[in-house]
Amino acid sequence: MSKAGTEGGAAGTLLAQAVSPGAIISGPRTTGATILPTDVLPKSLLENPLTFAEDLQLRILKKLPSAFYFNASVESSFRLETNPFQDPVKRVLLQKLVAPGEFPLLSAPQQQQILSTLRKTDSFDNVFRVLPSITGGFTLTPRTRVFGNFFMIRDSLFKNITLNTNVYSYAYGIQHDIPLGERGNLQAEVQFRELNQMHQHSVFDFLPGLTASYILTPRTVAFASSILQIRGRKYFQAPTREIDPFYTWGLMHQRGRWTFSANSTFVQNFRNQFGHQALLPVNNYSMISDFEVARRIMPQLPGLQAFMRAEPIWNMHSHNHPGLAGMDFRLYYGLRFSVTKPSLTAGLRQLEQQIEEQEKEETAPQTTPSKPSAMIMPYELQASQPQPIHGFLCLEQQRGAVPRVIELASCQDLSPSE
C-alpha cells in the first residue's frame, strides 16, 4: 500500500475575533486533520502477494500481458483516537490562546468559545476509514518497472465532524532493483504525485526514495527506507511549499495465516523558509509507530484479512502549536482485501537462466575423467619399482587371453640378482 505526507491540517481561523484585543494568539491554528504523514507515505509492499482465488488467477494470467502487474486493495476500518485535534495539553493550549490573567476579563461568549476549544483537546473519538488503492505497471526489464497509482482516504468522525476528510492521490513513477547478495535488495524509486485534500489547495510532490530489504529467515523480512518529499503548489513546480524527509524501519514476520509487523517512521517537516507560500509556516517533527497483527480469514479467499493495529504518535519541535503538538494514540481494527497479479517477466527470465546453466554443466567436457576402483585393469597395477616383500611384479602375456598378474617365479624378465 502506498503512503505520503500532508501538512497535518489546513490553516484554520484565528481566535482573535473571540478574545479581547489584549489577548495573545500564537499564530494560525490548524484544524487537526486526521490524515497523518504516514497515511500517504510511499512504502513498498513487503507482504507476499496473494490472489483472490486460483481460478480467477488463472483467468487473469491468460488475459493480461506477462509484463503487466497490478495490486488492488481496499481497507475498511474503525479506530479509536485519543487526540484527534493534535493539540498540546490544556494548560499549554490555554497559554497559547490568551495571556495569563486575561481570561477573567473576557466576556461570557468569549470565555465560552475558549472553553469549547479546550474541551476538544484530548477528546476521544471514533473514526470510520475507507482506503481503496490500486497500483499497476509494466516490467521493462527483470529489475526495472514503471507504474501508476491511485488511492483515496475517507475519514468520518462520530463526534468531531469538522475533521471529516477526503484525500485523492494520482501518481506515476519508475522503480529499479539492485540485488545485495542472495538475501538483500535495494530498490530505487522516483514518484510524481498530485494530492487533493478536501478544504485545502492541491499540491504536487516529487518523491525520490530508497528502500532496502533483507530476508532474515524465509518468514521474516527486515526493511528500511528513506524518502524525500519535495512539495510545491503547481504541477512540476517544487519545492515552493515544504520539504519533508521520511525515515522508516521495521520488521515483518509470517506464520501460517498470521502476519506480524512493526515499523516506525520519523518525519521532518520544513516549512518556515517558504514563508507565505507554505500552507502552514511552522516546522515540526513527528514519530509515528505501527504495530499490526493480521490473519487470513478463509483459505478460499487468501487476500481477505482481519487486522488490528496500534499507532502511537509523538509530535515534536512545533513549540506546542495547536494541530501539530501533543501525543495521540490510534487503535485500528477492520478488514483488508487485496487482489494481485504479479509480473511474469522476471520469473521467466530467471527460469531461462537456470536452464542455460544446467545445460552448460551437462555439456562441459571433463578434463580429469574419474573411474571407479572396480574398473581398474590388472595391468595398471604393475609396479615399476622393487616392492618391499616380493620385488617386481610382471604380467603373463598369453595369446588370446586377458593379461593377469603372475608369480615372480613365472616371470621371464626377472632381475639378475634373482
C-alpha positions as CSV (number, residue, x, y, z in Angstrom):
1,M,0.0,0.0,0.0
2,S,1.4,3.4,-0.9
3,K,1.8,6.4,1.8
4,A,3.0,10.3,1.8
5,G,2.9,13.4,4.0
6,T,0.4,16.2,4.5
7,E,0.6,19.4,6.4
8,G,-1.1,17.9,9.4
9,G,-4.1,20.1,8.8
10,A,-5.1,23.3,6.9
11,A,-4.7,26.8,8.3
12,G,-7.7,27.4,10.4
13,T,-9.4,30.6,11.6
14,L,-7.8,32.8,14.3
15,L,-9.4,33.2,17.6
16,A,-8.8,36.9,17.6
17,Q,-12.5,37.5,16.9
18,A,-13.4,35.7,20.1
19,V,-11.0,37.4,22.5
20,S,-10.2,40.9,23.6
21,P,-7.5,42.9,21.8
22,G,-5.2,42.3,24.8
23,A,-5.4,38.5,24.4
24,I,-2.3,36.8,22.9
25,I,-2.8,34.5,20.0
26,S,0.1,32.4,18.8
27,G,-0.3,32.2,15.0
28,P,-2.9,30.3,13.0
29,R,-4.5,27.2,14.4
30,T,-4.7,24.1,12.3
31,T,-7.9,22.1,12.0
32,G,-6.1,19.0,13.2
33,A,-6.8,16.9,10.0
34,T,-6.9,13.2,10.6
35,I,-4.6,12.4,7.7
36,L,-1.1,11.7,9.1
37,P,2.1,12.0,7.0
38,T,2.5,8.2,7.0
39,D,-1.1,7.7,5.8
40,V,0.1,8.6,2.3
41,L,3.8,7.9,2.5
42,P,5.1,5.8,-0.4
43,K,6.0,2.5,1.0
44,S,6.9,-0.8,-0.8
45,L,4.6,-3.7,0.0
46,L,6.7,-6.4,1.6
47,E,3.8,-8.8,2.1
48,N,3.5,-11.9,0.0
49,P,1.2,-11.1,-3.0
50,L,-2.0,-13.1,-2.7
51,T,-4.7,-13.6,-5.4
52,F,-8.4,-13.7,-5.0
53,A,-8.7,-17.4,-5.9
54,E,-6.9,-19.9,-8.1
55,D,-9.5,-19.9,-10.9
56,L,-9.5,-16.1,-11.0
57,Q,-5.7,-16.0,-11.0
58,L,-5.6,-18.4,-14.0
59,R,-8.0,-16.3,-15.9
60,I,-6.1,-13.1,-15.2
61,L,-2.8,-14.6,-16.3
62,K,-4.3,-15.8,-19.5
63,K,-5.9,-12.4,-20.4
64,L,-3.2,-9.9,-19.3
65,P,0.3,-9.5,-20.7
66,S,3.1,-11.3,-18.9
67,A,4.9,-8.0,-18.3
68,F,1.9,-6.3,-16.7
69,Y,1.4,-6.4,-13.0
70,F,-1.1,-4.8,-10.6
71,N,-2.2,-4.8,-7.0
72,A,-5.6,-3.6,-5.8
73,S,-6.7,-3.4,-2.2
74,V,-9.4,-1.9,0.0
75,E,-9.1,-1.4,3.7
76,S,-12.2,-0.7,5.8
77,S,-11.6,0.1,9.5
78,F,-12.8,1.7,12.7
79,R,-10.4,3.3,15.0
80,L,-10.3,4.8,18.5
81,E,-8.4,8.1,18.7
82,T,-7.4,9.9,21.8
83,N,-6.3,13.3,20.5
84,P,-7.9,13.9,17.0
85,F,-7.1,17.7,17.0
86,Q,-3.3,17.0,17.7
87,D,-3.4,19.7,20.4
88,P,-1.0,20.2,23.4
89,V,-2.2,19.6,26.9
90,K,-5.0,22.0,28.1
91,R,-2.7,24.1,30.3
92,V,-0.3,24.8,27.5
93,L,-3.1,25.4,25.0
94,L,-4.8,28.0,27.3
95,Q,-1.5,29.9,27.4
96,K,-1.4,29.9,23.6
97,L,-4.9,31.2,23.3
98,V,-4.9,34.0,25.9
99,A,-2.3,35.8,28.0
100,P,-2.1,34.9,31.7
101,G,-4.6,36.7,33.8
102,E,-6.7,37.9,30.8
103,F,-9.3,35.1,30.9
104,P,-11.4,36.5,33.8
105,L,-11.6,39.8,31.9
106,L,-13.2,38.3,28.8
107,S,-16.9,38.4,28.2
108,A,-19.1,35.4,28.7
109,P,-19.3,34.5,25.0
110,Q,-15.6,34.8,24.6
111,Q,-14.9,32.6,27.6
112,Q,-17.4,30.0,26.4
113,Q,-15.7,29.8,23.0
114,I,-12.3,29.3,24.6
115,L,-13.7,26.6,27.0
116,S,-15.3,24.9,24.0
117,T,-11.9,24.8,22.3
118,L,-10.2,23.4,25.4
119,R,-12.8,20.6,25.7
120,K,-11.8,19.4,22.2
121,T,-8.3,18.7,23.5
122,D,-7.8,15.1,24.4
123,S,-11.3,14.4,23.2
124,F,-11.8,10.7,22.5
125,D,-13.4,10.0,19.2
126,N,-14.2,7.1,16.9
127,V,-13.4,7.3,13.2
128,F,-14.5,5.2,10.2
129,R,-12.0,5.0,7.4
130,V,-12.2,3.6,3.9
131,L,-9.0,3.3,1.9
132,P,-9.1,1.9,-1.6
133,S,-5.8,1.7,-3.6
134,I,-4.7,0.3,-6.9
135,T,-1.3,0.1,-8.5
136,G,-0.5,-1.1,-12.0
137,G,2.6,-1.1,-14.2
138,F,4.9,-2.9,-16.7
139,T,8.1,-4.7,-16.2
140,L,10.6,-3.2,-18.6
141,T,13.5,-5.5,-17.5
142,P,13.6,-8.1,-14.8
143,R,14.8,-5.3,-12.4
144,T,13.1,-2.2,-13.8
145,R,9.4,-1.3,-13.7
146,V,7.2,1.7,-14.5
147,F,3.9,2.1,-12.6
148,G,0.9,4.3,-11.8
149,N,-1.0,4.5,-8.6
150,F,-4.4,5.9,-7.3
151,F,-5.7,5.8,-3.8
152,M,-8.4,7.6,-1.7
153,I,-8.7,8.1,2.0
154,R,-12.1,8.9,3.5
155,D,-12.3,9.6,7.3
156,S,-15.7,10.1,9.0
157,L,-15.6,11.0,12.7
158,F,-18.5,10.2,15.0
159,K,-18.3,13.5,17.1
160,N,-15.9,16.0,15.6
161,I,-17.4,16.0,12.1
162,T,-15.4,19.2,11.2
163,L,-12.4,16.9,10.8
164,N,-14.0,14.7,8.2
165,T,-11.6,14.4,5.3
166,N,-11.4,13.2,1.7
167,V,-7.9,12.7,0.1
168,Y,-7.2,11.7,-3.5
169,S,-3.8,10.8,-4.9
170,Y,-2.7,10.3,-8.5
171,A,0.9,9.2,-9.1
172,Y,3.3,7.6,-11.5
173,G,6.9,6.6,-11.4
174,I,9.7,4.2,-12.0
175,Q,11.4,1.6,-9.8
176,H,14.7,-0.3,-10.2
177,D,16.0,-3.2,-8.0
178,I,19.7,-3.7,-7.1
179,P,20.4,-7.1,-5.6
180,L,22.5,-7.1,-2.5
181,G,23.8,-10.7,-2.2
182,E,21.4,-13.6,-2.1
183,R,19.1,-12.2,0.6
184,G,19.2,-8.4,0.3
185,N,17.7,-6.0,-2.2
186,L,17.9,-2.2,-2.7
187,Q,15.0,-0.6,-4.6
188,A,15.4,2.9,-6.0
189,E,12.2,4.8,-6.9
190,V,11.1,8.2,-8.2
191,Q,7.5,9.1,-8.0
192,F,5.5,12.1,-9.3
193,R,2.2,12.8,-7.5
194,E,-0.7,15.2,-7.3
195,L,-2.5,15.2,-3.9
196,N,-6.0,16.6,-3.5
197,Q,-7.5,17.1,0.0
198,M,-10.9,18.4,1.0
199,H,-10.9,22.1,2.2
200,Q,-7.2,22.5,1.1
201,H,-5.3,23.5,-2.0
202,S,-4.0,20.8,-4.2
203,V,-0.2,20.1,-4.0
204,F,2.4,18.4,-6.2
205,D,5.1,16.2,-4.9
206,F,8.4,14.9,-6.2
207,L,9.2,11.7,-4.2
208,P,12.6,10.1,-4.7
209,G,13.4,7.3,-2.3
210,L,15.4,4.2,-1.5
211,T,14.1,1.0,0.2
212,A,16.4,-1.7,1.5
213,S,15.1,-5.2,2.5
214,Y,16.8,-8.2,3.9
215,I,15.4,-11.7,4.3
216,L,16.4,-12.8,7.8
217,T,14.6,-16.2,7.5
218,P,12.1,-17.5,4.9
219,R,9.3,-16.0,7.1
220,T,11.0,-12.8,8.4
221,V,12.0,-9.7,6.5
222,A,13.7,-6.5,7.8
223,F,13.4,-3.3,5.8
224,A,14.4,0.4,6.0
225,S,13.6,3.2,3.6
226,S,14.3,6.9,3.2
227,I,12.0,9.1,1.1
228,L,12.3,12.8,0.4
229,Q,9.0,14.6,-0.3
230,I,9.5,17.9,-2.2
231,R,6.2,19.7,-2.3
232,G,5.1,22.5,-4.5
233,R,1.9,24.5,-5.3
234,K,1.7,23.8,-9.0
235,Y,2.4,20.7,-11.1
236,F,6.1,20.1,-11.6
237,Q,7.0,23.2,-9.5
238,A,8.7,22.2,-6.3
239,P,9.8,23.0,-3.7
240,T,7.7,26.0,-3.1
241,R,5.7,24.9,0.0
242,E,7.8,22.5,2.1
243,I,10.5,19.7,2.1
244,D,9.8,16.6,4.2
245,P,12.3,13.7,4.6
246,F,10.9,10.4,5.9
247,Y,12.9,7.7,7.6
248,T,11.2,4.3,8.1
249,W,12.5,1.0,9.5
250,G,10.7,-2.2,10.6
251,L,10.2,-6.0,10.6
252,M,7.6,-8.3,9.1
253,H,7.0,-12.0,10.1
254,Q,4.6,-14.5,8.7
255,R,3.5,-17.7,10.4
256,G,0.7,-19.7,8.8
257,R,-2.2,-17.4,8.3
258,W,-0.8,-14.8,10.7
259,T,1.2,-11.8,9.7
260,F,3.0,-9.6,12.3
261,S,4.6,-6.3,11.5
262,A,6.2,-3.5,13.4
263,N,7.7,-0.3,12.0
264,S,8.4,3.3,12.9
265,T,8.7,6.5,10.8
266,F,10.4,9.7,11.7
267,V,9.1,12.7,9.7
268,Q,10.6,16.2,9.5
269,N,8.5,19.0,8.0
270,F,10.4,22.1,6.9
271,R,8.1,25.0,6.0
272,N,9.4,28.2,7.7
273,Q,11.8,29.0,4.9
274,F,9.0,29.1,2.3
275,G,7.1,31.9,4.2
276,H,3.6,32.8,3.0
277,Q,3.7,30.1,0.2
278,A,3.6,27.3,2.8
279,L,0.1,26.4,3.9
280,L,1.2,26.5,7.5
281,P,4.7,28.1,8.0
282,V,5.6,26.0,11.1
283,N,8.3,23.4,11.3
284,N,7.6,20.2,13.2
285,Y,8.9,16.7,13.7
286,S,6.8,13.5,14.2
287,M,7.5,10.0,15.3
288,I,4.8,7.5,14.2
289,S,4.9,3.8,15.0
290,D,2.7,1.0,13.8
291,F,2.3,-2.5,15.4
292,E,-0.1,-4.7,13.4
293,V,-1.4,-8.3,13.7
294,A,-3.3,-9.6,10.7
295,R,-4.9,-13.0,9.9
296,R,-6.3,-14.5,6.8
297,I,-9.9,-15.4,7.4
298,M,-10.7,-18.1,4.8
299,P,-8.4,-20.3,2.7
300,Q,-10.7,-19.8,-0.2
301,L,-10.1,-16.1,-0.1
302,P,-6.4,-15.7,0.8
303,G,-6.5,-12.0,0.1
304,L,-9.0,-11.3,2.8
305,Q,-7.5,-10.4,6.2
306,A,-8.8,-9.2,9.6
307,F,-6.3,-6.9,11.3
308,M,-5.7,-4.8,14.4
309,R,-3.1,-2.0,14.5
310,A,-1.9,0.2,17.3
311,E,-0.4,3.5,16.3
312,P,1.2,5.9,18.8
313,I,2.1,9.4,17.5
314,W,4.5,11.9,19.1
315,N,4.6,15.5,17.8
316,M,7.8,17.5,18.5
317,H,9.6,20.7,17.6
318,S,6.4,22.7,16.8
319,H,6.6,24.8,20.0
320,N,3.2,23.4,21.1
321,H,1.5,24.8,18.0
322,P,-2.2,23.8,18.0
323,G,-2.7,21.0,15.5
324,L,1.0,20.0,15.4
325,A,1.6,19.1,19.1
326,G,0.8,16.7,21.8
327,M,0.6,12.9,21.8
328,D,-2.1,10.9,20.0
329,F,-2.9,7.2,20.1
330,R,-4.9,5.4,17.5
331,L,-6.2,1.8,17.6
332,Y,-7.4,0.4,14.3
333,Y,-9.5,-2.7,13.7
334,G,-11.1,-3.9,10.5
335,L,-10.8,-5.8,7.2
336,R,-8.4,-5.7,4.3
337,F,-8.9,-7.3,0.9
338,S,-6.4,-7.5,-1.9
339,V,-6.0,-8.9,-5.4
340,T,-2.6,-9.2,-7.1
341,K,-1.4,-10.1,-10.5
342,P,2.5,-10.4,-10.5
343,S,4.7,-9.8,-13.4
344,L,5.9,-13.0,-15.1
345,T,8.8,-11.4,-17.0
346,A,11.3,-11.6,-14.1
347,G,10.2,-15.2,-13.3
348,L,10.5,-16.4,-16.9
349,R,14.0,-14.8,-17.3
350,Q,15.2,-16.5,-14.0
351,L,13.9,-19.8,-15.3
352,E,15.7,-19.4,-18.6
353,Q,19.0,-18.6,-16.8
354,Q,18.6,-21.8,-14.6
355,I,18.0,-23.9,-17.8
356,E,21.0,-22.4,-19.5
357,E,23.3,-23.0,-16.5
358,Q,22.1,-26.6,-16.3
359,E,22.8,-27.2,-20.0
360,K,26.3,-25.8,-19.7
361,E,27.0,-28.1,-16.8
362,E,25.9,-31.2,-18.8
363,T,27.8,-30.4,-21.9
364,A,31.0,-29.2,-20.3
365,P,34.0,-31.7,-21.1
366,Q,35.6,-33.5,-18.2
367,T,39.3,-32.7,-18.1
368,T,40.1,-35.4,-15.5
369,P,37.8,-38.3,-16.1
370,S,37.3,-40.3,-12.9
371,K,37.0,-44.1,-12.9
372,P,35.6,-46.3,-10.1
373,S,38.2,-48.5,-8.4
374,A,36.3,-51.6,-9.6
375,M,37.1,-50.7,-13.3
376,I,40.9,-50.5,-12.9
377,M,42.5,-53.1,-15.2
378,P,45.1,-55.6,-13.7
379,Y,47.9,-54.3,-15.9
380,E,47.5,-50.9,-14.4
381,L,48.7,-52.4,-11.1
382,Q,52.2,-53.4,-12.5
383,A,54.9,-52.0,-10.2
384,S,57.8,-50.1,-11.7
385,Q,60.0,-50.2,-8.6
386,P,61.0,-53.2,-6.3
387,Q,58.4,-53.9,-3.8
388,P,59.5,-54.4,-0.1
389,I,58.3,-58.0,0.0
390,H,58.2,-59.7,-3.4
391,G,60.2,-57.4,-5.7
392,F,59.0,-56.8,-9.3
393,L,55.6,-57.8,-10.5
394,C,55.1,-58.8,-14.1
395,L,52.3,-59.8,-16.4
396,E,51.8,-63.0,-18.2
397,Q,51.1,-62.3,-21.9
398,Q,49.1,-65.1,-23.4
399,R,47.8,-65.0,-26.9
400,G,44.1,-64.5,-26.9
401,A,43.9,-64.3,-23.1
402,V,43.4,-61.4,-20.7
403,P,46.6,-60.3,-19.1
404,R,46.9,-61.4,-15.5
405,V,49.4,-60.9,-12.7
406,I,51.6,-64.0,-12.1
407,E,54.0,-65.1,-9.5
408,L,57.7,-64.0,-9.6
409,A,58.9,-67.5,-10.4
410,S,57.0,-67.4,-13.7
411,C,58.3,-64.0,-14.9
412,Q,60.5,-64.1,-18.0
413,D,62.1,-60.8,-17.1
414,L,63.5,-61.3,-13.6
415,S,66.2,-59.2,-12.2
416,P,69.8,-60.6,-12.4
417,S,70.1,-60.8,-8.7
418,E,67.2,-63.2,-8.5
